Amino acid sequence: MKRKIKYFTDMDKILFFTVLALIVFGTLNIVTASSREAVVNNDANLFYYFFKHSIILIISLIAYLIVLKVPTKNYKKWIVFIYVIVLGMNLFLILKGVATRGANNWIDLGFMKIQPSELAKPTLIVSMSLLFEMYFKKLKDVNEKHDMIIWKIIGFALIFPILVFLQKDLGTAIILLGIFVVLFVFSPISTKEKLKAGFLAIIIVVILLIARLSITGYILSEAQTSRLYNFINPCAKYEDTGYQVCNAFIAINNGGLTGVGIGKSTQKYSYIPEPHTDMVFSIIAEENGVLICSLIFIAYLIIIYRILKLSMRVKKLSHRYICLGVSTYIFLHILINLGGLFGVIPLTGVPLPFLSYGGSFTLSLIATLAVVQRIHIEMKNERIKIK
């Protein structure tokens, strides 16, 4: 039986519409969250960031449609090229990057800025997944020596969080490391070899940190260190390092159950810097209240559940790991963003999926979800010959 791929019919529509609802809500919320920033800091109208973000979404939609049409079997042909390009961009940042809020993680092209560390996340997920699939039989063969294979995988994976850490972007480095750890833990490598490799990797990381300390005189930057030490009771350090989180607490408290109303946030007026980016949830909570925030949490749970469910249904090994990596990617962004916002963990400054204003992150996230949908489409068609 032959039939053409029916992209919309065969995709996960619950996942698609849940993501779409969050993107629409997040884009509309950017208008109110960024209003003060647009008028005062950019001398523009209220819709300045809304229009910029809409352009980003259009570009992301084009990327989504392109990725959706690329068969996953072709990933092996392109992943080395993409890996080298993304690696080169992150290496370039060590020497020539543009510093933003303490992190040296932007490439300024004049007409736009690119954050290569965001591109590293989908690259890491796909490359590790393909490596696990490539070496699966050898890793399962007890008569084979696995050390070189394991260290090859570790080397390919850890180079990204190391480079991003050197760019002084601790939050993104933690996410990249977290993705690696989850995929490594659930890899086909035996438990004994995982423990051995993990122990040696920790020793190597400690040596590298000591070397960094001896060369530069510090491991973490002053801003990173202050955030780590001062996240407990931030309001006691309001005039120093705690003002951002403390004002987020005030915004959330102001919102109550139903919120103060759309456009009526007071904390976005100079109290929370760039409230449309990493701290956007505090403005959402203030204006919309706990009820709407609860719906957002439910939407996040649906998205992560649908991707994890797909990882358990697909037959191809690389597909399983890609879905696991993507769900980890989204979960860690939510955890680190909201954990820092609520004062549970130190604030490290990462965007909140589908709600924060941003270019490279939005593009990478939407393109990555296109990969997940492509996997779902292929799963639906794997017993049918596709014309």
Secondary structure, DSSP 8 states (H G I E B T S, - for coil): -EE---HHHHS-HHHHHHHHHHHHHHHHHHHHHTHHIIIIIH---TTHHHHHHHHHHHHHHHHHHHHHHS-GGGHHHHHHHHHHHHHHHHHHHHHH-EEETTEEEEEE-SS-EE-HHHHHHHHHHHHHHHHHHHTHHHHH-TTS--HHHHHHHHHHHHHHHHHHHHTT-HHHHHHHHHHHHHHHHTSSS-HHHHHHHHHHHHHHHHHHHHHHHHHHS-SS-HHHHHHHHH-SSGGGGTTTT-HHHHHHHHHHHHHTTT-S-TT--STTTTTSSSTTTTTHHHHHHHHHHHHHHHHHHHHHHHHHHHHHHHHHH--SHHHHHHHHHHHHHHHHHHHHHHHHHTTSS-------TTTS--SHHHHHHHHHHHHHHHHHHHHHHTTSEE-
